[in-house]
Amino acid sequence: MYLHCLIIKVEITNMAQTLINIRMDEDLKKSMERTCRTLGMNMTTAFTIFAKKVSREQRIPFDVSVDPFYSKSNMAAIDEAAEQIEQGQVIVKTLEELEALANE
């Protein structure tokens, strides 16, 4: 009986590192730190994983979209409604009336 053994020598080179500063809301940072801690990593590791995935895939690795609330047409309607309110041109409707309008 022969026992074959393969020894692989792996050399890890230390790559130069750079410091990146990121500004974000304090509550968001605390929430992310908690999540990272739960996953067994720190924020540096999380951002490094993100950066490697972006570099490898040449894209943002999740869908990025604009909230339709902020569309040009909706913002114009909001501006118009605000102007009407300022001018006292307010129409009061019940929830049922608004739902009926939405279903038309």
N, C-alpha and C positions, 0 to 999 in steps of 0.2 A: 504494500500500500504506500503510495507516494502522496505527499502533501505538497501541493503547489501554493506558493505564496507570491503575491504580486505586491510590490511596494511602490507606491507613487509618491514622489516628492513634489509638494506643492509649495511654491514660493509666493507669498503675498507681499506685494509692494505697497508701501504707503504712498498714496497719491496726495499731492498738495491739496489742501483744503482752503476754502474761502468762506468768509463770513457774509451772511445775507441778513439784512434787517427787514422785517415785515411788520407793518402796522395793521392792527385789527382791533375791533371792539373788545374791551376787557372781558365781558361776559362770554363772548365767543371763544376767546383764548382759554378761559377757565374750563369751559365745556369741552373744548378740544383736548386740553390736558387730561381731563378726567377720562375721556374716551380712550385716548392713547394709553393711559395708565392701565385701563381695563384690558386693553389689547396687549399689554406687556411691552410697550415701547414709549419713547418720548416724542415730542413734537419734531425734533430734528430728524429722527428716523422716519417719521411719517412723511415729512416734506421730502426727504431723500428718496423714499419709495415713489412718491408722486413724480419727482423730477426724472427719475430713471425710467418710469413708465412713459412719461411724455416724450422723452428723448428716444426711447425704443420704438414707440408707435407713431411718432411724429403727429400727435394729436392730443387734445385734452381727453383723458380716458373716461369721460362721462359726458352726458348731454348738458350743454349750456344753452339756455334759452332765455328769452325776454318774457317777463310777466306780461300777459296780454292787457292787464289793467293799465299799463303805461303806454299803450299804443297811441299813436297820434290822434286817431279818431276818438278814443275814449277820453284822452286828456282835453281835447277840444270840447267835448260834451261836458266835462267837469268844469272847465273854465266858463262855459256858457251858463251852466247851472249856478255857479258862484256869482256871476254877474247878475243873473236874474234875482237871486236872493238879496244881493246888495241893493237892487232897485225895488225890492218889495214885491216882485212878481213871483210869489210863491203859490204853488198849487198843492193842496193837501190831498193825499189819497190814502185809503186804507190798504193794509197788506193784501186783502183779497182783490182789490182793484188793481194793484200792481201786478199780482200773480196773473190776473186775467189779461193784462196788457202783455205780459211776457209770453203767454201761451198763444197769442194771436199770430 
